[in-house]
Amino acid sequence: MKYATISDKFKEFFQTTSSPVAVVISEKELTGTRPPSPSLFCDLVRKAAYKGETYTITGDDLINFSTRVILGFNEPQYVDLYPRVKPAKTKSIIVAPLEKIETEPNVIVIITDPAHAMLVIQLFSRSTKRRLEASMTCQGAAIAGEVVALPFMEHRPNLTLLCSGARELAGYSTNELALGLPFTDFLKMAEAFSGPT
């Protein structure tokens, strides 16, 4: 399976310059390029989409404790969070442009605008014969929770209008949103935009 070809076909089909972002959630300690300093998860996802950067993240690489809980590095201490990866067995997460990933992703994150999101959702619906029903609060760690943890745990796509941290601290623009799809659903879509994989 050639992930680079699928990524190129996705960008060509949807006329977008950002890459689909592959997310691998692992219970193993993986090796790879770590962020140069503790960061926001949403910032690392954005850098993968627009700058082609690849990171292997541990809990120590994330600034926000709630994000570490949401992604399964830590159990909640006082109040449970939803959505989150549970039980908390995550040791490493790979965030990479789809064209640069070597391990099969769990989730694909697409950062885009409403017009392009409409086209992605239309193709998802035609490819899977399902509706996309969004679940969001847009309050804190929206990329980690609403388009990574929820699709990973519930095996269904989701959409988020992001959160103030993503926009104010990680540079997401006012016309951006994000979609998260289980990789199996993304592959069903890929058959439409790139031919059988």
Backbone hydrogen bonds, N-H to C=O, Kabsch-Sander energy under -0.5 kcal/mol:
donor,donor_aa,acceptor,acceptor_aa,energy
3,Y,1,M,-1.0
6,I,2,K,-1.9
7,S,3,Y,-2.6
8,D,4,A,-2.5
9,K,5,T,-2.6
10,F,6,I,-2.4
11,K,7,S,-2.4
12,E,8,D,-2.2
13,F,9,K,-3.0
14,F,10,F,-2.6
15,Q,11,K,-0.7
16,T,11,K,-1.7
19,S,49,A,-2.5
21,V,109,V,-3.1
22,A,20,P,-0.6
22,A,96,A,-3.3
23,V,107,V,-2.6
24,V,94,I,-2.2
25,I,23,V,-0.5
26,S,24,V,-0.6
26,S,92,S,-2.8
30,L,28,K,-0.9
39,S,61,D,-3.0
44,L,40,L,-1.7
45,V,41,F,-2.1
46,R,42,C,-2.1
47,K,43,D,-2.3
48,A,44,L,-1.8
49,A,45,V,-2.2
50,Y,46,R,-2.6
51,K,47,K,-2.0
52,G,47,K,-0.5
52,G,48,A,-0.7
53,E,47,K,-1.5
55,Y,95,V,-2.7
56,T,33,T,-2.8
57,I,55,Y,-0.6
57,I,93,I,-3.8
61,D,58,T,-1.6
62,L,59,G,-1.5
63,I,39,S,-2.3
68,R,64,N,-1.6
69,V,65,F,-2.0
70,I,66,S,-2.8
71,L,67,T,-2.3
72,G,69,V,-1.4
73,F,68,R,-2.6
74,N,68,R,-1.3
85,V,70,I,-2.7
86,K,84,R,-0.6
89,K,87,P,-1.7
90,T,72,G,-1.9
91,K,26,S,-3.0
92,S,26,S,-1.8
93,I,57,I,-2.0
94,I,24,V,-2.1
95,V,55,Y,-2.7
96,A,22,A,-2.1
98,L,20,P,-3.0
100,K,97,P,-2.2
101,I,97,P,-0.6
101,I,98,L,-1.0
106,N,23,V,-2.7
107,V,23,V,-1.9
108,I,181,L,-2.9
109,V,21,V,-2.8
110,I,179,L,-3.1
111,I,109,V,-0.5
112,T,110,I,-0.6
112,T,177,L,-2.1
117,A,113,D,-2.7
118,M,114,P,-2.2
119,L,115,A,-1.2
120,V,116,H,-2.2
121,I,117,A,-2.8
122,Q,118,M,-2.3
123,L,119,L,-2.2
124,F,120,V,-2.7
125,S,121,I,-2.7
126,R,122,Q,-2.2
127,S,123,L,-2.5
128,T,124,F,-2.4
129,K,125,S,-1.9
133,E,131,R,-0.8
134,A,132,L,-0.7
140,G,138,C,-0.6
145,G,141,A,-2.8
146,E,142,A,-2.0
147,V,142,A,-0.9
147,V,143,I,-0.9
149,A,144,A,-2.8
150,L,145,G,-2.3
152,F,148,V,-2.1
153,M,149,A,-2.8
154,E,150,L,-2.9
155,H,151,P,-1.2
158,N,180,G,-2.3
160,T,178,A,-2.6
167,R,163,C,-1.7
168,E,164,S,-3.4
169,L,165,G,-2.5
170,A,165,G,-1.2
170,A,166,A,-0.5
172,Y,166,A,-2.1
176,E,173,S,-1.6
177,L,112,T,-2.6
178,A,160,T,-2.2
179,L,110,I,-2.5
180,G,158,N,-2.9
181,L,108,I,-2.7
183,F,106,N,-2.2
185,D,182,P,-0.7
186,F,182,P,-2.0
187,L,183,F,-2.3
188,K,184,T,-1.4
189,M,185,D,-1.9
190,A,186,F,-2.3
191,E,187,L,-1.3
192,A,188,K,-0.5
192,A,189,M,-1.5
193,F,189,M,-1.5
194,S,190,A,-2.6
195,G,190,A,-0.5
195,G,191,E,-0.7
